[in-house]
Structure formats: structure tokens, C-alpha cells
Amino acid sequence: MSIQAAAICAILLSPFILAAGAAAQTYPTRPIRLVIPYPPGGVQDAIGRPWADRMKSLLGTVVVENIGGGGGELGASTVSRAQPDGYTILLGNSSVMVINPIAGSHLSYDPIGSFDAVSILGHAAQAIAVNPALPVRTLKELADYAKRNPGKLSYGSPGVGSLNHLTGERFKLLIGSPDIVHVPYHGAGPAIADLIGGQIPMAIPAVNGQLLAFHRAGTLRILAVTSPERLQGAPDLPTASEAGMPELTAQATIWLFVPKGTPREIIDQISSATRKALAEPELRQIYLGSGIEPSSDSSPEAAAQLLQNEIVRWKPVVKQIGLKLD
């Protein structure tokens, strides 16, 4: 391209560049929509809604919209098709952004190609929980019980393809007990209810405030959590690694994403506000009380890198168990 042609192109493009820059400088001028791709009342709400509340003074009004369906696909695809202007944000977790894309071949979005990562809000560990009537108190005792009683043990999860499901399948592989039956539910709530009621002897739900309250009341028993270190909100619970199963370490990550092509200035603005919110003791305490470990690095780069790392990590497990979500 000649110098003259390049100059002409620069002149023609300059209004669009200036418009994009001006939009970023004035952002936001209207309410922002946070899409939570699950029905109201779940652990995602416990993370997304407090974040939205904190944004009022740091960024602007954030309106939460729950768009459930398809294991999170409906909400995620809605955001992927939105204008890349910073006014539609996705609260994405490991199931929606990692497991679904690996196990599904007809997904309407791509976790990397359809979105720009903004921030990591936190990490939610899974719990290996049993009904108190089951005669086990440690993860090793649970493994021994499964081996002594082939075909008699089952576990509940929030659904096929969830990180909880994959954690259960990894547990089966580690102890060599493939006959433990997976019982999928439509969400963690029904699984926990059946665990307490004795309909299932074991469940692998995400750790949250309600689950910790049930454990402390003795209505269910948490044998171990799958976080790398003991939870700040429940330091009395041993980790799976401490119980002799470091390969069972698994955390669900909760990210913020925007549609691909959102101006970097806007991404940085959302990320900066999120970083300030996560540094506030009040929000941190809300998350810790719900069993969520707030992120220590919420930069866009850290969020994007962790997403790629998680896809690489879980792909062999999904393939090994033959999981298909189509």
C-alpha cells in the first residue's frame, strides 16, 4: 500500500476509531446487564448478585438477568450474540465455559472465540458429602467402603456434565470402583435434599453457606473438600489432598466475560472495578461465608489464561469417561 493510500484509509477510519474511543471514555451511560445462565437461587446468584450490588458505586447500575436452560448454554449464547459494547456481561463458570464446550459438538458459542475474559470472581470447591448413616468419616473410609460393597454406593450431582459429575467420575477412577452409580439431578438443591433424606448415600455438591450449615448441624457429613488448600470460610474441613487424593483437587471457577470485540478500555474498566470490589472486606466476607474463595488476581490476562488451562486440564477426563452432551 502506498503512503497516499494509507493516509486515505486512516482518514476514512478515523471517525470509527474516535467513536470507539469516545464510547469507552463515557462508559457506562446506561444500566449494564449481568446474565447468569442459570435459574435464580443457585450458587451463581450468590456470587453474581453481591458483585452487581458493589458495582453501583464503582461502575454503574448492573441489572441481573437469569437466563437458564441447556445447562447454561442459553444464557451464554445470548451474551455471545450481544453487541460488544460492555453493556452485556456473562457470569460464566467451569461447566458453561469448560465442560460444555469439550463434551458438546453442537454448541452455539465458543468459550475463547466468542468471548473476551474480563475477571475471575472466585473459586468454588466441591464437597464429598455423605448421609450420616453411612459408616464412614474420612475419604479413605469411603473408598474402602465402596470396595467392600460393590454396586451398593451411588452419588448425586447437580447434573450430567457438571464439574461435580466429573469430580465424582474421577473419584471412581482413582479408587478403582467403576460400579458407583451416578445419579444426576436438576441442580444441587434436590441432590442435597435426597442426601439428607437418605435417598442417596453420597453427593458431590459445590460448597456453599447452606451446605456448611447442614454439615455443622449434623444432617449431612462433609468428608473432604476439593480445594487446593483448606477453605478460609471452613478451615475445619480437610482437603482431598490431605486425605491422600491430590488428584481429586478441583475447583469451579467463576469468571466475567463480555462478547468478543468489546473495546479493551471498557474491559479494563470493568476489571478495575471488580478488583476494587474484591478487595472490600464486606464482599470478601459474603463470598467466604458462601464457601467461595475470592480471586487474588482478577486481571483479564489471568482470567483468559486460567480458562485455557482448565480446558487443557479437563479435556482428557471428559474423553476418558466418554462424556457427550449432545
C-alpha positions in Angstrom: 0.0 0.0 0.0 1.3 3.5 -1.0 1.8 6.2 1.6 -1.1 8.1 -0.1 -3.4 5.1 0.1 -2.5 4.5 3.7 -3.3 8.2 4.5 -6.7 7.9 2.8 -7.5 4.8 4.8 -6.5 6.5 8.0 -8.8 9.4 7.2 -11.7 7.1 6.4 -11.3 5.0 9.5 -10.6 7.9 11.9 -14.3 8.6 12.7 -14.8 5.0 13.7 -11.7 4.9 15.9 -12.7 8.2 17.5 -16.3 6.9 18.1 -15.0 3.8 19.8 -12.6 5.8 22.0 -15.4 8.2 22.9 -17.7 5.3 23.8 -15.1 3.8 26.1 -14.4 7.2 27.8 -18.1 7.8 28.6 -19.0 4.2 29.5 -21.3 3.4 31.1 -24.2 5.7 30.2 -27.0 3.2 30.9 -27.6 0.1 33.1 -25.4 -2.9 32.4 -26.9 -6.3 32.2 -25.3 -9.3 34.0 -26.5 -12.5 32.6 -26.5 -15.5 35.0 -27.1 -18.6 32.8 -29.0 -20.5 35.5 -32.4 -20.1 37.3 -32.5 -17.9 40.3 -31.4 -19.1 43.8 -28.3 -21.1 43.0 -24.6 -20.6 43.9 -24.2 -18.4 40.8 -26.7 -15.9 42.2 -24.8 -15.9 45.5 -21.7 -14.7 43.6 -23.2 -12.6 40.8 -25.8 -10.5 42.8 -23.4 -9.3 45.5 -20.9 -8.3 42.7 -23.7 -6.4 40.9 -24.6 -4.6 44.1 -21.0 -3.4 44.6 -20.8 -2.1 41.1 -23.4 0.6 41.7 -20.7 2.8 43.4 -17.7 1.6 41.4 -19.0 1.3 37.8 -22.7 1.9 37.4 -26.1 0.2 37.7 -26.0 -3.5 37.0 -29.2 -5.4 36.4 -29.1 -9.1 36.9 -30.9 -11.4 34.5 -31.2 -15.1 35.0 -31.4 -17.0 31.7 -31.5 -20.7 32.5 -31.7 -23.6 30.0 -29.4 -26.1 28.3 -27.0 -26.4 31.2 -26.1 -22.7 30.8 -25.9 -22.7 27.0 -28.9 -20.5 26.5 -27.6 -17.7 28.7 -24.0 -18.0 27.3 -25.2 -17.9 23.7 -27.4 -14.9 24.4 -24.3 -12.9 25.6 -22.2 -14.2 22.7 -24.7 -12.6 20.3 -24.9 -9.3 22.2 -23.3 -6.1 21.0 -19.6 -5.9 22.1 -20.1 -2.6 23.9 -19.7 -3.6 27.6 -23.5 -3.5 28.4 -23.9 -7.2 28.5 -21.7 -9.3 30.8 -21.8 -13.1 31.3 -21.2 -14.8 34.7 -19.6 -17.9 33.3 -18.5 -20.9 35.3 -16.4 -24.1 34.6 -19.4 -26.1 33.4 -20.6 -23.5 30.9 -17.1 -22.4 29.7 -15.0 -25.6 30.0 -17.0 -28.8 30.3 -19.9 -28.0 27.9 -17.5 -26.9 25.0 -15.4 -30.0 25.5 -18.2 -32.5 25.7 -20.7 -30.9 23.2 -20.1 -30.8 19.5 -23.1 -28.6 18.5 -22.6 -25.7 21.0 -23.8 -22.3 19.8 -20.7 -20.5 21.3 -17.0 -21.0 21.7 -15.5 -20.1 25.1 -12.5 -18.4 23.6 -13.7 -17.4 20.1 -17.0 -15.9 21.3 -15.9 -14.0 24.4 -13.2 -11.8 25.9 -12.3 -12.7 29.5 -12.7 -9.8 32.0 -12.1 -11.1 35.5 -12.0 -14.0 37.9 -14.5 -13.5 40.7 -13.7 -16.6 42.7 -13.4 -20.4 43.1 -15.9 -22.8 44.4 -14.7 -26.1 45.8 -16.7 -29.3 45.6 -17.6 -31.3 48.7 -17.5 -35.1 49.1 -20.6 -35.4 51.4 -22.4 -38.4 52.8 -25.5 -39.2 54.7 -24.6 -39.5 58.4 -26.0 -43.1 58.4 -23.2 -44.2 56.1 -20.5 -45.6 58.4 -17.6 -43.5 57.1 -15.9 -40.4 58.4 -12.9 -39.9 56.1 -12.3 -40.1 52.4 -10.2 -43.2 52.8 -13.0 -44.9 54.7 -15.4 -44.0 51.9 -13.1 -45.6 49.3 -12.7 -48.7 51.5 -16.5 -48.9 51.9 -17.0 -48.7 48.2 -14.6 -51.5 47.6 -16.1 -53.7 50.2 -19.7 -53.1 49.0 -19.5 -53.2 45.2 -22.6 -51.9 43.5 -24.2 -50.5 46.7 -22.9 -47.0 46.5 -24.3 -44.1 44.4 -23.7 -40.4 44.4 -25.8 -37.4 43.3 -24.6 -34.4 41.4 -26.3 -31.2 40.0 -26.4 -32.7 36.5 -24.6 -34.6 33.8 -21.5 -32.7 32.6 -21.2 -30.5 35.7 -17.8 -30.3 37.3 -19.4 -32.1 40.3 -20.1 -35.0 38.0 -16.6 -35.1 36.6 -15.2 -35.0 40.2 -17.3 -38.0 41.1 -16.1 -39.9 38.0 -12.5 -39.0 38.8 -13.0 -40.3 42.4 -14.3 -43.6 40.9 -11.3 -43.9 38.6 -8.9 -43.1 41.4 -10.2 -45.8 43.8 -10.9 -48.4 41.1 -14.7 -48.6 41.8 -16.4 -48.1 38.4 -19.7 -49.5 39.8 -20.5 -46.4 41.9 -23.7 -45.2 40.2 -24.1 -41.6 39.2 -27.5 -40.0 39.9 -27.9 -36.7 38.1 -30.3 -34.1 39.4 -31.6 -30.8 38.1 -29.5 -28.7 40.4 -27.7 -29.2 43.7 -30.7 -28.4 45.8 -32.6 -31.6 45.0 -29.5 -33.7 45.3 -28.8 -32.3 48.8 -32.4 -32.8 49.9 -32.2 -36.5 48.8 -28.8 -36.9 50.5 -30.2 -35.6 53.8 -33.4 -37.7 53.3 -31.3 -40.9 52.8 -32.5 -41.5 49.2 -28.8 -41.4 48.1 -25.8 -42.1 50.4 -23.4 -39.7 48.8 -23.3 -36.4 46.9 -20.8 -34.0 45.4 -22.3 -30.5 45.6 -20.4 -27.2 45.5 -19.5 -25.8 48.9 -21.8 -23.0 49.9 -23.2 -21.5 53.1 -26.2 -23.7 53.2 -24.2 -26.9 52.8 -21.8 -25.8 55.6 -24.8 -25.2 57.8 -26.1 -28.7 57.2 -22.7 -30.2 57.9 -22.5 -28.3 61.2 -26.0 -29.3 62.2 -25.1 -33.0 61.5 -27.8 -33.5 58.8 -25.0 -34.4 56.4 -21.3 -35.1 56.7 -18.6 -33.4 54.6 -15.7 -35.8 54.4 -13.4 -33.5 52.3 -13.3 -30.5 50.0 -11.6 -30.4 46.7 -9.8 -27.0 47.0 -6.0 -26.9 46.9 -5.9 -25.5 50.5 -8.4 -25.5 53.4 -11.2 -23.1 52.9 -11.0 -19.8 54.7 -14.7 -20.0 55.5 -14.5 -23.6 56.8 -10.9 -24.3 58.0 -12.0 -27.4 59.9 -12.7 -29.4 56.7 -9.8 -31.4 55.3 -8.9 -31.2 51.6 -8.9 -34.3 49.4 -5.2 -33.8 49.0 -4.7 -34.1 52.8 -6.9 -37.2 52.7 -4.4 -38.8 50.3 -6.1 -37.9 47.0 -4.3 -34.9 45.5 -5.6 -35.9 42.0 -9.1 -35.0 43.3 -8.3 -31.3 43.6 -10.9 -29.5 41.5 -12.4 -26.1 41.8 -15.2 -24.5 39.8 -14.1 -21.1 38.6 -16.5 -18.2 38.2 -15.5 -15.6 35.6 -16.9 -12.5 34.0 -17.0 -12.4 30.2 -18.1 -9.9 27.5 -18.8 -10.5 23.8 -15.7 -10.8 21.6 -14.6 -7.5 20.3 -15.5 -5.4 23.3 -13.1 -2.4 23.5 -10.1 -3.1 25.7 -10.7 0.2 27.6 -14.1 -1.0 28.7 -12.8 -4.4 29.6 -10.1 -2.7 31.8 -12.8 -0.5 33.4 -14.9 -3.5 34.4 -11.9 -5.4 35.6 -10.6 -2.5 37.6 -14.0 -2.0 39.3 -14.1 -5.8 40.1 -10.6 -5.7 41.6 -11.6 -2.9 43.9 -14.8 -4.8 44.9 -12.9 -8.0 45.6 -10.6 -6.0 47.9 -13.5 -4.8 50.1 -13.8 -6.8 53.3 -17.6 -6.8 53.1 -17.8 -8.6 49.7 -15.0 -10.9 50.6 -16.8 -12.0 53.8 -20.0 -12.6 51.8 -18.1 -14.9 49.4 -16.2 -16.7 52.2 -19.4 -17.2 54.1 -20.8 -18.9 51.0 -17.8 -21.2 50.6 -16.4 -19.1 47.7 -12.7 -18.2 47.7 -12.4 -14.7 46.2 -9.8 -14.3 43.4 -6.5 -12.9 44.3 -5.7 -12.0 40.6 -8.7 -10.7 38.6 -6.9 -9.3 35.6 -8.2 -10.0 32.1 -4.9 -11.8 31.3 -5.2 -14.1 34.3 -8.8 -14.8 33.5 -8.0 -15.8 29.9 -5.0 -17.9 30.9 -6.9 -19.8 33.5 -9.7 -20.6 31.0 -7.2 -22.1 28.6 -5.5 -24.0 31.4 -8.8 -25.5 32.6 -9.8 -26.6 29.1 -6.5 -28.4 28.7 -6.8 -30.0 32.1 -10.4 -31.4 31.8 -10.3 -32.5 28.2 -8.6 -35.8 28.9 -11.0 -36.6 31.8 -14.1 -35.9 29.6 -12.7 -38.1 26.8 -11.7 -40.8 29.3 -15.2 -41.2 30.7 -16.8 -40.8 27.2 -19.0 -37.9 28.2 -21.1 -36.4 25.4 -23.6 -33.7 26.0 -25.3 -33.6 22.5 
